[in-house]
Amino acid sequence: MYRYEPIEGLPLAELAECLNLAFSDYFLPVRLNESALAGICKASRVDEKLSFAAFQGEQMVGALLHSRGIYRGKTVLFDVAAGVIPEHRGKKVFTNLFSFAEQEARRQGVEACCLEVLQQNEKAIALYQKVGFSICREFVVLRVDDSCALSLASRPVEFTNYEPFPFQREAGGYYPLPSYEHSDDVIRHNPELYGVAFVKREVAPAYCVYAKADGRIIQMGCQNIENLEAILRNLLMRYGSVTAKNIDAGERAILELFGRLGFKEVARQFEMEKRIVP
């Protein structure tokens, strides 16, 4: 017999240990401690009232962490982390966790639920489809581990804080739509975590939003791809190893640029969505 409750007030250490056990057989190794999970919850804006844990007796056996925000013009609930301890799978634990979250989201006017899943995780994809999700986008995850051979580009590149950078996105340029966790609505709640590298122009400067901690690429935009290349070269010289997560697979010019700079594909993900009917 399982019971389900919001994670509000639950110890982060207990949540971290549950997720570690749930991801123990995952495609990509995951090992969280209390501090790391707190950082994820802060950066992703986890909503404790819309996130739930499953218990058998006193043991936490599953968890579903959600963020709430505006994405692609809709109020959405985004799956930040979800997992069930292996020996409790196949017992509708995830289905029930999601059902609790969906009911509460509907009451609060949420329009859709979104998540990301590795393409090779066929069991998870089938489970998500079973509860009503469908694939809507394909993402590429890229990484470069040694950029020391890169030379700096001739264009002058400047670095500044995320706020108050004057973002301007003109029609006809390269402005990839970011994933939920890289969206404006999420970033603006923790602007101190991000910086902007840019090439000045009178109108719509080329830019790259990055995580100050590790140089991780969050957003980018330009009218001229050469300006973006100059920015990325400078960013790589500063950080060395850098990840570009969730670049839309349809952005061919952007992906070709990353390839020229030495980035290698490390994973592909599907973005999936389920509309919530009022």
C-alpha positions in Angstrom: 0.0 0.0 0.0 1.4 3.3 -1.1 0.7 6.8 0.1 1.4 10.1 -1.8 2.0 13.5 -0.5 3.5 16.9 -1.7 7.3 17.2 -1.0 6.7 20.5 0.8 8.6 20.2 4.1 10.3 16.9 3.3 14.1 16.7 3.9 16.1 17.2 0.7 18.6 14.5 1.8 15.7 12.0 1.8 14.6 13.1 -1.7 18.1 13.0 -3.0 18.6 9.4 -1.7 15.3 8.3 -3.3 16.3 9.8 -6.7 19.8 8.2 -6.5 18.2 4.8 -6.0 15.7 5.5 -8.7 18.4 6.4 -11.2 20.8 3.7 -10.1 20.2 1.8 -13.4 19.8 4.8 -15.6 21.5 5.4 -18.9 23.5 8.3 -17.5 25.0 8.0 -14.0 23.2 10.3 -11.4 24.5 10.9 -7.9 22.9 13.7 -5.9 23.6 15.1 -2.5 21.5 17.5 -0.5 23.4 20.5 -1.8 23.3 19.5 -5.5 19.6 18.8 -5.3 19.0 22.2 -3.6 20.9 23.8 -6.5 18.7 22.0 -9.1 15.5 23.0 -7.3 16.6 26.6 -7.2 17.7 26.9 -10.8 14.7 25.0 -12.1 12.2 26.7 -9.8 10.8 23.5 -8.3 7.2 24.1 -7.0 7.0 22.0 -3.8 3.2 22.1 -3.8 3.0 20.6 -7.3 5.7 18.0 -6.6 4.9 14.7 -5.0 6.6 11.7 -3.3 5.4 8.1 -2.9 5.9 6.2 0.3 5.6 2.6 1.4 5.5 2.7 5.1 8.2 5.2 6.1 10.4 4.6 3.0 10.2 7.1 0.1 10.1 4.9 -3.0 9.4 7.5 -5.7 9.4 11.2 -6.4 8.2 13.6 -9.1 9.6 17.2 -9.0 7.8 19.8 -11.0 8.5 23.4 -12.0 5.7 25.8 -13.0 6.2 28.6 -15.6 5.4 30.1 -18.9 6.7 28.2 -21.9 5.8 28.6 -25.6 3.0 30.9 -24.6 1.3 28.5 -22.2 1.3 28.0 -18.4 3.1 24.6 -18.0 4.2 22.1 -15.5 7.7 20.8 -16.3 9.1 17.5 -15.0 12.4 18.4 -13.4 13.1 14.9 -12.1 11.0 11.8 -11.8 12.0 8.3 -10.6 10.8 5.2 -8.8 13.0 2.8 -7.0 13.5 -0.3 -9.2 11.7 -2.8 -7.0 8.6 -0.6 -6.8 8.2 -0.2 -10.6 5.3 -1.8 -12.4 3.0 -0.9 -9.5 1.5 2.3 -10.9 3.6 4.5 -8.5 4.6 6.9 -11.3 1.1 7.0 -12.7 -0.4 7.9 -9.4 2.3 10.5 -8.7 1.5 12.1 -12.0 -2.2 11.9 -11.4 -1.9 13.8 -8.2 0.2 16.5 -9.8 -2.1 16.8 -12.8 -5.2 17.2 -10.7 -3.6 20.0 -8.7 -2.2 21.6 -11.8 -5.7 21.6 -13.4 -7.1 23.3 -10.3 -4.4 26.0 -10.6 -5.1 26.7 -14.3 -2.0 25.0 -15.8 -2.5 24.3 -19.5 0.0 21.6 -20.2 2.7 19.2 -18.8 6.1 19.0 -20.4 9.1 16.7 -19.9 12.4 15.6 -21.5 13.5 12.0 -22.0 16.5 10.3 -23.5 15.6 8.8 -26.9 17.0 5.4 -26.0 14.8 5.2 -22.8 12.1 3.4 -24.7 10.4 2.1 -21.5 10.0 5.6 -20.1 8.7 7.0 -23.5 6.1 4.2 -23.6 5.0 5.0 -20.0 4.7 8.7 -20.8 2.7 8.0 -23.9 0.4 5.7 -21.8 -0.5 8.7 -19.5 -1.2 11.0 -22.5 2.2 12.6 -23.5 3.2 13.0 -27.1 6.6 13.9 -28.7 6.8 17.5 -29.8 10.5 18.4 -30.2 13.9 16.7 -30.6 17.0 18.0 -28.8 20.7 17.4 -29.2 23.1 17.6 -26.2 26.7 18.6 -27.1 29.9 18.8 -25.2 33.5 19.9 -25.9 36.1 18.7 -23.4 39.3 20.3 -24.7 39.1 23.6 -26.4 42.7 24.7 -25.7 43.6 24.5 -29.4 41.0 27.2 -30.3 42.2 30.6 -31.2 40.4 33.7 -30.2 38.3 35.3 -33.0 39.1 38.8 -34.2 35.8 40.3 -33.3 35.8 42.0 -29.8 33.6 40.0 -27.4 32.3 41.5 -24.1 31.0 39.8 -20.9 28.3 41.2 -18.6 25.6 40.1 -16.2 22.3 38.8 -17.4 20.5 41.8 -16.2 20.0 44.4 -17.6 21.2 43.1 -21.0 19.0 44.6 -23.8 17.8 41.4 -25.6 16.5 42.1 -29.1 15.5 39.3 -31.4 15.1 40.3 -35.0 13.2 38.3 -37.7 15.4 36.3 -40.1 18.3 35.6 -37.8 19.4 32.7 -35.7 17.4 32.7 -32.4 16.8 29.1 -31.4 13.8 28.5 -29.2 15.3 27.3 -25.8 14.0 24.4 -23.8 11.8 25.0 -20.8 14.7 25.1 -18.3 16.5 27.6 -20.5 13.5 29.8 -21.1 13.3 33.4 -20.2 10.7 32.8 -17.5 13.0 30.4 -15.6 16.2 32.4 -16.0 14.7 35.6 -14.8 13.9 34.2 -11.4 17.7 33.5 -10.8 19.5 36.1 -12.9 22.5 36.1 -10.7 23.4 32.6 -12.0 23.9 33.7 -15.6 26.1 35.9 -17.7 26.0 37.2 -21.3 28.8 37.2 -23.8 28.1 39.4 -26.7 29.3 41.3 -29.8 28.1 44.8 -30.0 26.0 46.1 -32.8 23.7 49.1 -33.0 20.7 46.9 -33.2 20.2 43.3 -31.9 23.7 42.3 -30.8 24.8 38.7 -31.1 24.8 37.1 -27.7 25.1 33.9 -25.7 23.6 33.4 -22.3 25.7 31.1 -20.2 25.8 29.6 -16.6 28.5 31.5 -14.6 29.4 28.3 -12.7 30.5 26.2 -15.6 30.0 28.0 -18.9 27.0 25.9 -19.8 25.3 27.4 -22.9 21.7 28.5 -22.1 20.5 30.7 -25.0 22.0 32.3 -28.0 21.0 34.6 -30.9 22.5 36.5 -33.8 21.9 37.9 -37.2 25.3 36.8 -38.4 26.6 33.4 -37.6 30.2 34.6 -37.6 29.5 36.9 -34.7 28.1 33.9 -32.7 31.2 31.9 -33.6 33.4 34.7 -32.1 31.3 34.6 -28.9 31.5 30.9 -28.5 35.3 30.8 -29.1 35.8 33.4 -26.3 33.5 31.4 -24.0 35.4 28.2 -24.7 38.8 29.9 -24.0 37.4 31.1 -20.7 35.9 27.8 -19.5 37.5 25.0 -21.5 35.0 22.1 -21.2 31.5 23.3 -22.0 28.1 21.7 -22.5 25.4 22.9 -24.9 22.3 21.1 -23.7 19.0 20.8 -25.7 19.8 22.5 -29.0 16.9 22.0 -31.3 17.7 19.2 -33.8 16.2 21.4 -36.6 18.8 24.2 -36.1 21.2 22.9 -38.7 23.4 26.1 -39.0 23.9 26.2 -35.2 24.7 22.5 -35.0 27.2 22.9 -37.9 28.9 25.8 -36.0 29.2 23.7 -32.8 30.8 20.9 -34.9 33.4 23.3 -36.3 34.3 24.3 -32.7 34.9 20.7 -31.7 31.6 19.9 -29.9 30.5 16.2 -30.0 27.0 14.9 -29.6 26.6 13.0 -26.3 22.8 12.5 -26.2 19.5 13.1 -27.9 16.3 13.8 -26.1 12.6 14.1 -26.9 10.5 16.9 -25.5 7.0 15.5 -24.7 3.9 17.4 -23.9 0.4 16.6 -22.6 -2.4 19.2 -22.7 -4.4 19.5 -19.6 -8.1 19.7 -20.3 -9.9 22.1 -17.9 
